[in-house]
Amino acid sequence: MTDQANPPWAQQIAGIRAGYEDRVAALADEHALRAFKAEYLGKPGHVSDLLKEMTKVPPAERRAFGSAANELKQLIEDDIAKRLAALDDLRAAADLARTVDVTLPARPVGEGHLHLMTQCRLEAAQIFAEIGFTVADGPQIETEWHNFEALAIPKDHPARDMQDTFWISEDFVLRTHTSPVQVRTMLTQKPPIRIIAPGLVYRRDDDLTHSPMFTQIEGLAVAEGLSFSDLKGVLLHFVKRFFMQDLAIRLRPSYFQFTEPSAEIDMQCRFCMGSGCRVCKGTGWLEIGGSGMVDPEVFRHVGIDSEKYTGFAFGMGLERMAMLRHDVKDIKFYYEGDVRFLEQF
Ligand code: FA5
């Protein structure tokens, strides 16, 4: 005999619910609540075991059984979720009470700063500004004409191999030096000209003192009556100010296609003051760049009268100079992005 109002499955559901309500109140942490939920709603679990009994329920009562079982499942789900949220609130309130001490000083936030090479570039521009040089700029992707041809380095000339070039196409290169900015400036400005052009240049070069990307500072002055001694005076001013030391320079005869005469710029070794050491390989001198008087051939390309005007130009490697100033052992350190290195400056 089954009780119509209270069939066995309904008693079973009521039993499961009473068991759940009896025990749940005692559970005080998240782990226990989740385990308890699995015990009821997991597979196997009290509720899923109950649903397996569906076949034993008379067909006429199955609908009522299904909805009562689902109601129980929902009730357990909602109840557990409510209890977990309440635990969360309690924990947050406890954290707040424990951790906020408004009298504590704020934690220091690490401050960034300019990259060493950017610092050096700005500093160099400042030093040259003191003697009347302004900053000029040019593109890093340069035409073959500005990078070579206008600087009297014709096609197929071996001098093009001296600067192992990254070619982009037959007509464009990654500029191998900042000297094309000389050309761009002379095409757009009339003498007197006094500019520097700091910027990145690129070559197929890679060792302790050579990087495929590096910074040059070009300098150019064009006016009536400029001579080699003006070049030397400007370079001496720069070296003394950049190294903050009373260092000598010497201009050693050399060859560049676009200057005549040409000279390497050597500065007195700041480690031994010229007596000879490991850094200067015993010579007492360190090479920092190239220079010379602008070749009349270059003036011809840019339409400046070489009978009336003379000019001098120079190009220095800024990473090398910063290596000497800050005792950096490997040029790669500049571009590896390692903050342990960068934050020292
Ligand atoms: C030139 O690039 C000439 N344009 C310089 C110049 C300008 C001469 C104006 C006359 C008039 P050079 O190839 O020697 O010259 O390079 C100049 C300096 O750049 C070198 O002395 C060196 O300090 C630096 N340098 C050259 N190659 C690299 C490299 N791969 N990595 C780092 N520095 C380099």
Residues whose N, C-alpha, C, O or C-beta is under 5 A from the ligand:
A	BS01	FA5	T176 H177 S179 D205 T209 H210 S211 F214 F256 T259 E287 I288 G289 G290 S291 G292 A313 F314 G315 M316 G317 R320
